[in-house]
């Protein structure tokens, strides 16, 4: 575990956000594990996603936490009610007086009433397709969106997640991911196609 982060369980995080009135979902590797109903690898931290425009509504409900802005590999304190910086940034939160950070908030862009990929705003989704409920009831970011974020300069754990979860996407989600990767991260497209082909071979699906 990273020395900066507490291993916050999803149920505790969901309890802190129980009164939230804006859409949000657990993100990162946790979202993928919750989607499939099992945790496939250890997670050193936990994060949520919400729309950037909704942060001023969400943050006042989190006044039990110390909040810091993480940007350019630096942290600086954030005071509720003050202006947030221009993206990209994330927010780190920990309960007042605690040494370890409890969770992170990453913001999703919204353009013309659609979700827009932070790394290529031409890639869009309808707002209703950004967050979903896992079978367990946890709110999560859509798995194909989370997997897209893992396709830029993937780390070893990202490749593990891609190999595990791309094969279990439904056909529509897999086609969307393939198209988004082709547009935003074309250098990764051959690897993604190899993952799909290997999964099809293992399943006995005709090529």
C-alpha positions in Angstrom: 0.0 0.0 0.0 1.2 3.5 -0.8 2.3 5.2 2.5 0.1 8.2 1.5 -3.2 6.3 1.2 -5.5 4.5 3.6 -7.2 1.3 2.2 -10.7 2.7 2.3 -13.3 0.1 1.6 -16.0 0.9 -1.0 -18.8 0.6 1.6 -17.2 3.3 3.8 -16.7 5.6 0.8 -20.3 5.1 -0.3 -21.5 6.0 3.2 -19.6 9.3 3.1 -21.3 10.1 -0.2 -24.8 8.8 0.7 -26.3 12.3 0.7 -24.7 13.4 -2.6 -27.3 14.8 -5.1 -25.1 14.7 -8.2 -24.0 11.7 -10.3 -20.8 10.0 -9.2 -19.2 6.6 -9.5 -16.3 4.6 -8.1 -13.5 4.7 -10.7 -10.1 3.1 -11.3 -9.4 -0.6 -10.8 -12.0 -0.8 -8.0 -14.7 0.0 -10.5 -13.8 -2.9 -12.7 -13.6 -5.3 -9.9 -17.0 -4.2 -8.5 -18.5 -4.4 -12.0 -17.5 -8.1 -12.2 -18.3 -8.8 -8.5 -14.8 -9.7 -7.5 -11.5 -8.0 -6.6 -8.8 -9.4 -8.9 -5.8 -7.6 -7.5 -4.8 -5.4 -4.5 -5.7 -1.7 -4.7 -3.6 0.9 -2.9 -6.2 3.6 -3.1 -9.8 4.3 -4.2 -11.2 7.1 -6.3 -14.5 8.4 -7.6 -15.4 10.3 -10.7 -18.0 13.0 -11.1 -18.6 15.8 -13.5 -16.4 18.9 -13.2 -19.5 21.1 -13.2 -20.9 19.2 -10.2 -17.9 19.7 -7.9 -19.3 22.9 -6.4 -22.4 21.1 -5.4 -20.7 17.9 -4.2 -17.8 19.4 -2.1 -19.9 21.2 0.6 -21.3 17.8 1.5 -17.7 16.6 2.3 -16.8 19.2 4.9 -15.6 16.5 7.3 -12.6 16.2 5.0 -9.4 18.1 4.5 -9.2 18.6 0.7 -6.1 19.2 -1.4 -5.7 19.9 -5.1 -3.3 17.6 -6.9 -1.8 19.1 -10.0 1.5 18.8 -11.7 2.7 16.3 -9.1 2.1 18.9 -6.3 -0.5 19.2 -3.6 -1.9 22.5 -2.3 -4.8 23.0 0.2 -8.2 23.8 -1.0 -10.8 25.8 0.9 -14.5 25.1 0.3 -16.2 27.9 -1.6 -13.1 29.0 -3.5 -12.5 28.7 -7.2 -11.1 25.4 -8.5 -8.3 25.5 -11.1 -8.6 24.7 -14.7 -8.3 21.0 -15.5 -6.4 18.8 -15.3 -6.4 18.3 -11.6 -7.7 15.9 -9.0 -8.8 16.3 -5.4 -7.4 14.3 -2.5 -9.5 14.0 0.7 -8.8 12.8 4.2 -10.7 13.2 7.4 -9.5 16.1 9.5 -6.7 15.1 11.8 -5.9 11.8 9.9 -2.5 11.3 8.4 -3.5 9.2 5.4 -5.6 10.2 2.5 -9.0 8.5 2.3 -9.9 8.9 -1.4 -9.5 10.9 -4.6 -11.9 12.7 -6.8 -11.3 12.9 -10.5 -13.5 15.1 -12.7 -15.1 14.2 -16.0 -15.6 16.8 -18.7 -19.0 17.8 -20.1 -19.4 19.5 -23.4 -22.7 20.3 -25.1 -24.7 18.1 -22.7 -22.4 15.1 -23.4 -19.5 13.4 -21.5 -16.2 14.3 -23.2 -13.0 12.3 -22.8 -10.5 14.4 -20.9 -7.6 13.4 -23.2 -9.6 13.9 -26.4 -12.8 15.9 -26.1 -14.0 14.7 -29.6 -14.8 11.4 -28.0 -18.3 11.6 -26.5 -20.9 9.6 -24.6 -24.4 10.5 -23.5 -24.5 11.6 -19.9 -26.8 8.7 -19.0 -24.1 6.2 -20.2 -21.3 7.5 -18.0 -22.2 6.0 -14.6 -24.0 2.7 -13.8 -24.8 0.4 -11.0 -22.8 -2.7 -10.5 -24.8 -5.9 -9.7 -23.9 -5.3 -6.1 -25.5 -1.9 -6.2 -22.3 0.2 -6.1 -22.3 3.2 -8.4 -19.3 2.9 -10.8 -18.1 4.6 -13.9 -18.9 2.6 -17.1 -16.2 -0.1 -17.5 -15.5 0.8 -21.1 -14.7 4.4 -20.1 -12.5 3.2 -17.3 -10.7 0.9 -19.7 -10.2 3.7 -22.1 -8.3 5.7 -19.5 -6.0 2.7 -19.0 -5.0 2.7 -22.7 -2.7 5.7 -22.5 0.9 4.6 -21.6 -0.5 1.6 -19.6 1.4 0.4 -16.5 1.7 -3.3 -15.7 -1.5 -3.2 -13.6 -3.4 -1.4 -16.4 -2.4 -4.2 -18.9 -3.6 -6.8 -16.4 -6.9 -5.0 -16.1 -7.3 -4.7 -19.8 -6.5 -8.4 -20.4 -9.0 -9.4 -17.7 -11.9 -7.0 -18.4 -11.9 -6.2 -22.2 -13.0 -9.8 -23.0 -16.1 -9.5 -20.8 -17.4 -6.2 -22.2 -20.5 -6.6 -24.2 -20.3 -6.1 -28.0 -21.5 -2.5 -28.0 -19.1 -1.5 -25.3 -16.2 -3.3 -26.9 -16.8 -1.6 -30.3 -17.1 1.8 -28.6 -13.7 1.2 -26.8 -12.0 0.1 -30.0 -13.2 3.2 -31.8 -12.2 5.5 -29.0 -8.7 4.0 -28.7 -8.3 4.3 -32.5 -9.1 8.0 -32.3 -7.3 8.9 -29.0 -4.5 6.4 -28.6 -3.8 4.8 -32.0 -0.4 3.5 -30.8 -2.3 1.2 -28.4 -4.8 -0.1 -30.9 -2.7 -3.1 -32.0 -2.3 -4.2 -28.4 -6.1 -3.9 -27.8 -6.8 -5.9 -31.0 -4.4 -8.6 -29.8 -6.2 -8.8 -26.4 -9.5 -9.1 -28.3 -8.1 -11.8 -30.6 -6.6 -13.8 -27.8 -9.9 -13.7 -25.9 -11.8 -14.8 -29.0 -9.3 -17.7 -29.5 -9.6 -18.9 -25.9 -13.4 -18.8 -26.2 -13.4 -20.6 -29.5 -15.1 -17.7 -31.2 -14.5 -17.7 -35.0 -12.3 -14.9 -36.2 
